[in-house]
Amino acid sequence: MNLVARVQAILLKPKEEWAKIKEEPTTIRQLFTQYAVILAAIPVVAQFLGWALLGFRIPYAGGSWMTRALLYAIFSYILSLVLVYALGFIINALAPNFSSTQAFRLP
């Protein structure tokens, strides 16, 4: 499915879209690579473009601001993907408390 159409449907018709999503066969790897990797890049790219246009300055820090902005963007992107993965484990562990089933078992 088209990512833009999926996000739009989740925002505008969440009850119907989540029912469709529940019936779709998919793996955790597919969800992570098809959705999380792409959606996590949007704020990072926007943040980097903002810094590239307006500048990025840390007091008392040397070096190129463009290099620091790029390194910070890469770090933010990796950290956001780690956070999505960690939240997936937490949500999976809490699933029985909300009348749902766990998608996978933790070792």
C-alpha positions in Angstrom: 0.0 0.0 0.0 1.1 3.6 -0.6 2.6 5.0 2.5 1.0 8.4 2.1 -2.4 6.9 1.6 -1.9 4.7 4.7 -0.9 7.6 7.0 -3.8 9.7 5.7 -6.3 6.9 6.3 -4.9 6.3 9.9 -5.3 10.0 10.6 -8.8 10.5 9.0 -10.5 7.1 9.5 -8.5 5.3 12.3 -11.1 2.7 13.3 -11.6 1.4 9.8 -7.9 1.5 8.9 -6.7 -0.3 12.0 -9.2 -3.0 11.3 -7.6 -3.4 7.8 -4.1 -3.3 9.2 -5.0 -6.0 11.7 -6.0 -8.4 8.9 -2.8 -7.8 6.8 -0.2 -10.5 7.0 3.2 -8.9 7.6 6.4 -9.4 9.5 8.2 -7.1 12.0 11.0 -6.7 9.5 8.6 -5.5 6.8 7.0 -3.0 9.2 10.3 -1.7 10.3 11.8 -1.3 6.8 8.7 -0.2 4.9 7.3 2.3 7.5 9.6 3.1 10.4 12.8 3.7 8.4 10.9 6.1 6.0 8.8 7.9 8.6 11.8 8.4 11.0 13.7 10.1 8.2 11.1 12.9 7.7 11.8 14.9 10.8 15.6 14.4 10.6 15.7 15.6 7.0 13.5 18.6 7.9 15.7 19.4 10.9 18.9 19.2 8.8 17.5 21.4 6.1 16.5 24.0 8.7 20.0 24.0 10.1 21.5 24.1 6.6 19.4 27.2 5.8 19.6 29.0 9.2 22.8 27.7 10.6 23.6 25.5 13.6 25.7 26.8 16.4 26.8 25.3 19.7 28.5 27.8 22.1 32.2 27.1 22.8 32.3 24.2 20.2 34.7 24.4 17.3 34.4 22.9 13.9 32.1 23.3 10.9 28.5 23.8 11.8 27.4 21.8 8.7 29.5 18.8 9.9 28.0 19.1 13.3 24.5 19.4 11.9 25.0 16.3 9.7 26.4 14.3 12.6 23.5 15.3 14.8 21.0 14.4 12.1 22.6 10.9 11.7 22.6 10.4 15.5 19.0 11.6 15.7 17.9 9.2 13.0 19.6 6.2 14.5 18.3 7.0 18.0 14.7 7.4 16.7 14.9 3.9 15.1 16.2 2.4 18.3 13.4 4.1 20.2 10.8 2.7 17.7 12.3 -0.8 18.2 12.3 -0.4 22.0 8.7 0.9 22.1 7.7 -2.1 20.0 8.9 -4.5 22.8 7.1 -2.4 25.4 3.9 -2.4 23.5 4.1 -6.1 22.8 4.7 -6.8 26.5 1.6 -4.7 27.5 -0.7 -6.3 24.9 -2.4 -8.7 27.3 -3.3 -5.9 29.6 -5.4 -4.4 26.8 -7.3 -7.5 25.6 -4.9 -8.2 22.8 -2.4 -10.9 22.0 1.3 -10.7 21.8 2.7 -10.7 18.3 5.9 -12.4 19.3 7.4 -13.9 22.5 10.4 -12.5 24.2 13.2 -15.0 24.9 
